[in-house]
Structure formats: structure tokens, C-alpha cells
């Protein structure tokens, strides 16, 4: 299974306002993609892609409830 690395360095709690919060995701030491979080949606930009894949928050919630694995 690949090893994933996610790096976020908030110095304090932050609210996403007019600019996206971008989180870079690495897999086995190479960039896997970027997760962009905004007030209206969540976007995934895979490595070597110019365009993102966007879900509105309600769509994201539905997909996670249907396809996600519950945690304890």
C-alpha cells in the first residue's frame, strides 16, 4: 500500500473566506494531487492535470455517506 503524506501548517484555527485552502497530498514521495477547500465546494486536482474535479459540499456529504467507510 502506498504511503501518503499530507502537510498542513496552520498556526491557529483558520476560516476559509475568499481564498481556497490548498492541501498538497504526496504518495510514496511524489505529488499525488491537491485538495482545494472553499466555502462552496471541495476540488481535487490530480497530479499532471490542469482541471479539477469539483463537488459541492452537499454532494461530498452524500458520496462520503454512501461510499465512505465508517470509523469508530
C-alpha positions in Angstrom: 0.0 0.0 0.0 1.4 3.4 -0.9 2.5 5.8 1.9 0.6 9.1 1.8 1.9 12.4 3.2 -0.4 15.3 3.9 1.1 18.6 5.0 -0.9 21.4 6.6 0.7 24.0 8.8 -1.9 26.2 10.5 -0.6 28.3 13.3 -4.1 28.8 14.6 -7.7 27.8 13.6 -8.5 29.3 10.3 -11.7 30.2 8.5 -11.7 29.8 4.7 -13.0 33.1 3.4 -12.2 34.4 -0.1 -9.3 32.2 -1.0 -9.2 28.4 -1.2 -7.3 26.3 1.4 -4.9 24.1 -0.7 -3.6 20.9 0.8 -0.9 19.0 -1.2 -1.0 15.2 -1.0 2.0 13.0 -1.7 2.1 9.3 -2.4 5.4 7.4 -2.0 7.3 10.7 -2.0 5.7 12.1 -5.2 2.9 14.6 -5.6 -0.4 12.8 -5.8 -2.6 15.9 -6.1 -4.1 18.9 -4.4 -7.2 19.2 -2.4 -8.7 22.7 -2.6 -11.3 23.6 0.0 -13.5 26.6 -0.4 -16.7 27.8 1.2 -18.8 26.5 -1.7 -17.1 23.3 -2.8 -14.2 20.9 -2.5 -12.0 20.3 -5.5 -9.5 17.6 -6.3 -6.6 18.3 -8.8 -4.8 15.1 -9.6 -1.1 15.2 -10.4 -0.4 16.4 -14.0 -3.9 17.7 -14.5 -4.9 21.3 -15.3 -8.5 20.9 -14.4 -10.0 20.0 -11.1 -12.9 17.7 -10.1 -15.4 19.6 -8.1 -18.1 18.6 -5.6 -20.5 20.9 -3.8 -20.5 20.2 -0.1 -23.9 18.5 -0.2 -22.6 16.2 -3.0 -19.5 15.4 -1.0 -21.6 14.6 2.1 -23.7 12.2 0.1 -20.8 10.4 -1.5 -19.0 10.0 1.8 -22.1 8.6 3.5 -22.7 6.2 0.6 -19.1 5.2 -0.3 -17.0 6.0 2.8 -16.1 3.6 5.4 -17.5 4.4 8.9 -14.9 4.9 11.7 -15.3 4.1 15.3 
